[in-house]
Amino acid sequence: MNSSAAIENRFIPAFLLSSAIFAVIGPYLPIMLRSLGYSTILIGIMLAIFEGAGIAGPIVFGHWADRSGKYRLLLLVSCIVPAALAFPLALFVHP
């Protein structure tokens, strides 16, 4: 196995586990948003953005990581940004 394949294989479990978070939070997000007082229309818009980011995000950031070779930076950003964006959602009930 060459060194570039070893580097790519080393990050497979990390990317898999960070994607598993998306699968776990998906069903509970509408319930959480409803309990925070968001309207049905706003919940639908937020879920559309969430699902769209879940589809387009790995494609865009995966392409960027492959071109730049900065896999650790991508993994760090993909874990910190969603966590940081959850705080305003909980603090401000109505955006």
BELNORZI-V649771 format. One line per field, one symbol per residue. psi: psi as a letter, one per 40 degrees, with the letter a starting at -180 (. if undefined). burial: b if it has 24 or more other C-alpha atoms within 12 Angstrom, else e. A space follows every 10 residues. Layout:
psi = ???
burial = ???
This chain:
psi = hidddddddd eddddddddd dddddddedd dddddeeiid dddddddddd dddddddddd ddddddddeg dddddddedd ddddeddddd dhdh.
burial = eeeeeeeeee beeebeebee ebeeeeeebb eebeeeebee eebeeebeeb eeebeeebee bbeebeeeee beebbeebee eeeeeeeeee eeeee
